[in-house]
Amino acid sequence: MIQAAYNVEPIPEYFKVEAREGKSITYMQEIFRFHYPSIIRKRDHHAVLDNIPFVPGIPECIINLKKLGGELIVISDANSYFIEHTLKHHKLWRHFNDVFSNPGYIDKKGQLVISPYMNNLECKMSSRNLCKGKVLIDYVKRRNREGQSFAFVGFAGDGINDFCPMYRLGANDLACGRQGFSIGDFIAKKASERVFLKSELMFWKSGLDIVDAVREKLSEMGYQS
């Protein structure tokens, strides 16, 4: 993907060892370090990010969920630099309460530097650098301590690493898996192993499907949306 997006030479095969071992951030950092002499600079990152299309309906989903009174956070295995730039470019940054991702920044030489968000040694369902489930539950607990209660918690994702936060949701919550992506097959695989989600589960193609599901759930709970 990086080779095509930035029009640079292919990465050496030995770099991919880190990815196969689950060290995704080490892998990504080495890619950008390798391509630094190929003149991948801040302007190149921006040009690529600005031209990546959103998943259908996601901008509308963000705006509508905020209008419904939701708190929105990002929990991503990408990096904070890419996420912040993209959300600000599309004027969506103000809708989010927080972003949890691997810290990223452009150094004085113009190279993208990424470091792990955490050192996960406990959760076997998650990558070494980020347990999305722990981040989600810690956020909800912190907001509860601050006096903020939630009608329910929802989590939307499309990858295998999104199973952990979905698995940690309670019976009153809502898991939203993207239809046709790996999360669906993985949920089915875990169910065959007698590992079931406790929450309600819906699958979506467009971000607007998520909005509809949230509205329906709020209505069932007696809230006006």
N, C-alpha and C positions, 0 to 999 in steps of 0.2 A: 504494500500500500504506500509506504513512504517513498519507495523508488519511483512509483508512478506519479505520485502527487508532486514531488519535488524535482522530478526529471534528473535523477542522479544515478550513479552506477550501482549495480546490485551489491548487497552486503555479503561478506564472506560467510560460508557455511558454518564455520566454527562459532560465530556469534549466536547462532540459533540454539546452541547448547543451553544457554542461560534461560531461554524461553521454555525449552522442554523440561527444565528443572524447576519451573514455576517462579523463576526470578525475573518477573516481567519488567520491573523497574530497572534492574541492572541491564537487562537486554535493551530497553529503550534508550537508556543513557549511553550505552556503547554505540548504538546506531547513530545517534546525533553527534557523538564524539568522532566517529568514523567519517561521517559526512561533513564535518565542520570544514575541512579543506576544500570541499566542493562548493563552498560559498552558500551554505544554508544560513541565512541571517534572519534577523527579526522581521524584515519586510517580507521574506519568503514565507515564514510561518504565518504572518497575517494574511498574505495573499491566498494561501491554501485554506486556512480556517474560514476566511470570509466567503469562500466559494463552495464549502461543504453544505449541501442542502439539509435542512432539518427533516426528521422523520415526519411524515404527513400528520398534520393536526397537532403537533406538539406545541408550537407557539400559542395557538388558540387554547390548548389544554392548560398551559401555564397561566395565562391571563384569566381564564374562567375559574380555575380552581382557587386562584387568589380572590376573585370576586365572591366566591362561595364562603370565604372566611378561612381558607386553609393556610397552614404554614408550609412552605415549600423549602426543601433542602435538596442539595445534590450530594450523592455519595458515589464517587466515580473512581475507577482504577486508572483514569487518564492522568492528567496533571492540572494543578490549579491555574497555571498560566494560560493554557489552552481554553479551559472552561470560562475563566473570567473574561478573557478577550472575546470569546464567541458570544457570551451572554450580553456583554456591553455593546458589541457591534450590532446585535439584533434588538437592542433596547429592552432586554428582558432581565437584566441584572437586578433591578430594583424589586422584582417580584419574589426574590429568594431571601430566606432568613439566614441561610448559612450554606457553605460549600465545604465538603470534606473530600479531599483528594491528595494525591502525592504532590508535595510542594514543588513548584517549578518556577524558574525565573530565567531571564536573559542576563548573562554576566557581562562584564566590561568588554570582553572580546566579541560579544554578539552570539555566543553559543548558548543553547538551551541546556540548563542544568536541572535535573530531576532527582529528587531524593524520596525514599519511602515514607509513607504517611505514618506507619507504625511497624513494629516488629512482632508480628503475630505468631505466637508459638503454641496457642491453645486451640484455635478452631481449625479442624481438619477439612472443613468444607470451603475454606477461603484461601486466598493467596497469602504469601508470607508478608507482603507489604500492606495489606488492607483486609480487615474483616468487616464487611459492610453491615453484617448483623449486629456486631458489637457497637459500631458507630450509631446505628439507628436506635437501638435500645438505650444507649447512654444519652443520646439527645433527648428522647422522650422522658427519661427519668429526670434529667436536668430541668427540662421545661416544667415538669410536674412540681419539682421542688421550688421553682420560681413562681408557682401559683397558676400555671397554664394547664388546663385540662383539655383533652381532645375527645370528641364524640367517637372517633375511631382513628386508627393509623392505617394509611395505605402505602404500598410500595410497588413501584413499577420498574420492570427490567426485562432484559432479553437474553442474558447470558447465564452460563452455569454458575458463575460467582454471585448471581442474584438469588440463588436458592437459599442461602444462609439467612438473609434478612427476611425472606418470605416465611421460612421455617420458624422464625422467632416471633412472628405475629400471633396475636391472640385470636380467640374464636370470634370476637366482635370486629376484627380488622378485615382489610381487603388487600389481597395479593393480585397484581395485574401483570400477567405474563404476555409478552409480545408474540402474537400468533406466527407460526412458521419459523421460529428461531429456537436456539438450543435449549432455552429454559423449559419449553414445553416437553420435549423428549426427556429432559433430566427429571422433571417432576414426575413423569410417568415411570421412569426407571426407579426413582426412590420409592414410589408407591408400591412397585413390585417387590421391593425389599422391606415393605411394611413400615416405611418412613413417610408419614402423611403430614400435609399442611393442616394446621388447626383453623386457619382463617378461611373466609370465603375466597374463591378463586375465579377470576375472569380472564379471558384472553382478548387482546385488542389488536386491530390493524392500524387504526388512526388514534391520535391522541384524544380526539373527540369521543371515542368509545369509552375512554377512561372518565371523561367528564360525565357522560350519561350514567355510568355505573355509580359514580360518587353521588350524583343527584338522586338516583333511585335509592341508594342506601340511606341517604339523609332523610328522604321522604318516608321510608319504612320505619325510621327511628323517630319520626314525629317532628323533624326539623323542616322548616320552610326554606326552599332554595330558589 
